[in-house]
Amino acid sequence: LASLPERDLRAGLAEVVKHAAIADAGLFRYLETQVGAFLGLDDVAVRYVVARNCQIKAKFVEQDPLDRGARACLNYGHTVGHAVEKAAGVWDLRHGEAVAIGMAAEAWLAVRMGVCSEETAQRQVGLLKRVGLPVGAPKLDFELAKSALLQDKKIASGRLRIPLVPQIGKVRLLQDVDPAFLVEALGHAIQPNDER
């Protein structure tokens, strides 16, 4: 980790925030107060965060080794994130930066769909900002991102399965979601918004 540029270290933390948001409220609270220690490469913080992150990911993969169910929860932030990543062009955004934008958009979507409270969404956006990650991409070409979104492999027969966070540390896999909701979330991610 010490060999990474700071931007890459922050981008990598996006996946840690995702894992905490979907599976570990305690890790999420820890990051809210100790993200500076992690970014400063404090040994205790790094060991705890890396170990806990690996445990969370391993648990989902062990539960669903063939990727037919629960493992889809690891895609939180990735549906919008991948569309943003493709529209950004080669190397304009790190994967973790795109995932952070996707998480912010999908948290907004969860509020819009009545899945979570505004407070739950704001905690996620707040932590992403504390990490130093973008939560919007107002300069992106919306039509290019929309095209990428609608080609997502997770869309089957015009419907989408997507994980959302009803409360910090919990995840809910919604079935049969209309992709139009994701297009709306993508629009939220791309429009200029000083309130983010």
N, C-alpha and C positions, 0 to 999 in steps of 0.2 A: 504493500500500500504506500509506503514511503517513497517508492519510485514513481508513483503516478502524478501527473499534473493535477492540480487542485480541481480543475473542471471535471476530470474523469473520476476523481474520488467522490465528488458531489453527485455526479451522474449515477455512479454505482449505488449510492445510497437510496436512489429512487426505488429500487427493488426491495430494499430493506423496509422502507416506509410502507410499501405495498404489502409485504408479508405481515408487518405489524398491524396494519389496518384491517386485514382480513382474518387474522388469527391470534393476535396477542396484544391485548390492551395494555398489559404491563410493559412490554417492549415499546409500545407507542408512547406511553407516558415517560419512559426512560429517555427516549429520543427527544421528546419535547423539552426536557430539561438538560440533557447531556450531549446534544448533537455537537456542540462546540468541542467537548472533550474528544469525541470520536474524530472530528475533522482535524483536531490538533494531534491525532494519533496517540492519545493517552492509552497506555498498554491495557489497563483494566477495561476501559470502554471498548476498545477494539476487540479484545478477546471475547467479551460478553456479546457484543452486537453480532460479530461474525458467527460465533457458535450458535447463538439463538436463531439467527437467520437461516443457517444451514439445517437446523433441526426442523424448522417450520416447513421449508421446501421439501425436505426428505419425507416428512409426514404425509404431505399431499401426494407425492410420487408413490410412496409405499401403499397408500390407500387405493391408488388408481394407476397401476403400472402401465396399463394399455391406453391411458388417456381417453376414457369413455364416460367419465362422470366428474367426480370431485376435483380432479386435477385441473379442470377448466376454471376453477376458482383462481388459479395462478394467473389467469389472463386479465385480472382486474387492471384497468387503465390501459390495456394493450389494444383494445378494439379501436378507440379513438386515437391512441398513441401511435399505432402502426400507420394509420391514415395520415397523421401529421408528419410522421417520419418520412413517408414516401413523398409527400408534397414538398417537403423541405429541401430535397435534393441531397446529393451525396455529401456527407460529412457536415452539413449545415447544423444539424442537431445530433447530439449523442443519443443513443437509444434510451438511456435513463431520463434525459431531458424530455423526450417525446412521451415516455411513459408518465412522467410527472404531469405534463399537460393533459394527457389522457385521463389520469386519475382525477384531476381537478374537474374536467368536463364530465366524467362519469359520476363523480360525487354530486355535481350540479344536477345531473340527470336523475339520480336517486331521490333528491329532494323533489324534483319536478314530478316524479312518478309516485310520490308518497311513500317511498321505501325508507327514507331516513329523515332526520331533522336537519334544519339549517345549521344547527350547532355542530352536528357530526360532520357535515360537509366542510364547515369552516375550520374545524380542527385539522382536517386533512390538508386543506389549502394552506393553513397557517404553518404547519410543520414543513411542508414542501418549500415554502418561502424561507423558513429558518435554515433549511439545508442549503438554500441558495439556488434552487431550481426554478425554471420558468413554470408558470401555471396558465399561460396563454400564449398564442402565437399569432398576433394580429397582422403580421405581414405575409402570412401564407396565402396562397391561391386557394380559395374555398372550393372552386369547382374541381381542381386537381385532387384536393384532399377528399372531397365527396366521392369522386370516382374511385379512389383507392378504397375508401370505406365500404362502398357498395360491392366491391369485388372481394371482400373479406371471406375467407374460407369458412368462417363460422356461420355464415348466412346460408340456410338451407330452405328451399321452397319459399323464399321471400320472408322468412322469419329468422330470428337470431336468439341464441342462448348467450346470456351475459351475466357475469358476476357483479353484484353491487354490495355495498357495505351498509347494512341497516343500523349498525352501531359499531364503534371502534372495537376491533377484536373479533368481529363476527362477519360472516359473508353469506350472502344468499344468491343462489344461482337461479336467475329468472329464465324461464323457458318461453319460447314463442313471442319474443319482443319484436314489435314492428321496427324495422330499420329506420323509419322516419324519425323515431325518437332519438336514434343515434346521430342522424343528420342534424337534428336540432342541437344536440349536445356539441357536435363538431362546430356548428355555427357559433355557439357560445364560446368555444375555445379560441376561435379565430377572430371574432369581432373585437375591436378595441374595447377594453373595459377597465377603467381605472379603479373599479371597486374590488377587483380580484385581490 
